[in-house]
């Protein structure tokens, strides 16, 4: 294909991917639904994209590398400290639940889809995965409590390479059984390609497991080496991100040279190792990889959906519906409940995990790879694997994506409405603001490292407190930070406020991380805008100015719509200030220096004004 035409296709795919994710964000729906729709419209619908023709031989390597980067980024988010709470559950889901799921899916494939045993066992291994490409966005959207979120996150990322390796093992044995069909390890490595005796199959499994262990060791050692190099200052700052990404690609390549798909094990272990070596730069690395991964996940699903033939999907017929029903309502619940017996998990967490198992890009990509290879080996029924994998992905993502949050809320495992406010820095003014927000019905958490300053917060109904450093890992374990969607940094330390906003900004969004105005220095300078959060009420309202107004008799109060009309007019320094508004739905918006609030008729307002003006309004 001509270079100009290829560039047009790539730009179109990127544009469709970002547009689909934006639309999903606007309507609060699973992004993968819109990504799949975009791929189907651009591919078989309008014929704008034909990935197999457009990319040719490059398509499969591109997909493999993208999946490797996605799994590596997922590993960067796995903290070993989470295992103290959900460790037994995770390992039971991997070592007991995964084999049970594999067996159940294979049986359903044979007796419902009428697949041959080799094809059904291979597909059952692939369906073990509950990939991070889908589960991570769903967890962010659902805002689960820490325990169920950690359990599902760990299971999704660990099971991805497990499912791929199960598919490798089945494929190797299946191709050995096929007359004259070479396995992935190559002709002459373990024999002449025929399953002459059971020992060949056992040897094949042992060789694959050995390659998996070697790949895990490779990922761990490479991660330790990179961490040591960064700790010793052997790498300049600007190259740390590219170095880590390049290391992931090298680990993937070297492991794949030992065993097909073993690279997925290597990159996952590499990510977990880097995430738990105490690197100060790990957040910076995570942020870079998150941006890359979002684009890769989105683009990949558009590309894979564009390769799907809708006729092949429809040709699966009613047996596919029965297969999906058994997979979702029998195989998953049974495997989870059996595997987690005695794991120390509550019945609510087990019930949620028994329902939630969305499949994503890894299942589709691996099915496409091995489906074609199985057909070449003489298993013609393997042609159904790719459309069947898409059917599983669509069904699980739609079902679990739209029901995860309602089910979690019903079970008491999810945060409430999106109105939670985290206030960092306790003092007289911030305590009064917390009381007003709590009166408006917003969940409020006040955090300060000095327990003495939290006395007012403890006495206020509806206000929770955390005595400790909010930036510490311990806070992440003890506080359900997912319940709070807006952050106010209100300490009297400008630099600390800016640091808090910079840490929470990537997760909450720049508009939802707000701090007090900076104190002016002797030469009139303050923190540069790029180094701080959005400014509450605008410049001039720093902690000293607020404290001075409090001493002069000013008060913070929540005013109902009728009370707002009674506020006496004033100008200049005596004018009342709107700090925040609360809509009729309970949504909280704060007055920012560059965006004044517009109060609607039914809005309640949190205002800062003179005590005499407040008494007249009341």
HUWOLIN-V985708 format. One record per run of one state. SS is the DSSP state (hx for helix, st for strand, lp for the rest). FROM is the first residue (numbers start at 0). LEN is the number of residues. If there is no record, write none. Layout:
((SS | FROM | LEN) (SS | FROM | LEN))
//
This chain:
((lp | 0 | 2) (hx | 2 | 25) (lp | 27 | 3) (hx | 30 | 15) (lp | 45 | 5) (hx | 50 | 5) (lp | 55 | 2) (hx | 57 | 18) (lp | 75 | 4) (hx | 79 | 32) (lp | 111 | 5) (hx | 116 | 10) (lp | 126 | 5) (hx | 131 | 11) (lp | 142 | 1) (st | 143 | 1) (lp | 144 | 1) (hx | 145 | 32) (lp | 177 | 20) (hx | 197 | 34) (lp | 231 | 5) (hx | 236 | 22) (lp | 258 | 4) (hx | 262 | 13) (lp | 275 | 6) (hx | 281 | 25) (lp | 306 | 3) (hx | 309 | 5) (lp | 314 | 2) (hx | 316 | 23) (lp | 339 | 7) (hx | 346 | 9) (lp | 355 | 5) (hx | 360 | 16) (lp | 376 | 3) (hx | 379 | 31) (lp | 410 | 3) (st | 413 | 1) (lp | 414 | 6) (st | 420 | 4) (lp | 424 | 3) (hx | 427 | 12) (lp | 439 | 4) (st | 443 | 5) (lp | 448 | 2) (hx | 450 | 9) (lp | 459 | 3) (st | 462 | 5) (lp | 467 | 5) (hx | 472 | 6) (lp | 478 | 2) (hx | 480 | 3) (lp | 483 | 2) (st | 485 | 4) (lp | 489 | 4) (hx | 493 | 15) (lp | 508 | 1) (hx | 509 | 3) (st | 512 | 3) (lp | 515 | 13) (hx | 528 | 3) (lp | 531 | 2) (st | 533 | 3) (lp | 536 | 6) (hx | 542 | 9) (lp | 551 | 2) (st | 553 | 6) (lp | 559 | 1) (hx | 560 | 4) (lp | 564 | 7) (hx | 571 | 3) (lp | 574 | 2) (st | 576 | 6) (lp | 582 | 5) (st | 587 | 3) (lp | 590 | 1) (st | 591 | 1) (lp | 592 | 2) (st | 594 | 1) (lp | 595 | 8) (st | 603 | 7) (hx | 610 | 7) (lp | 617 | 1))
//
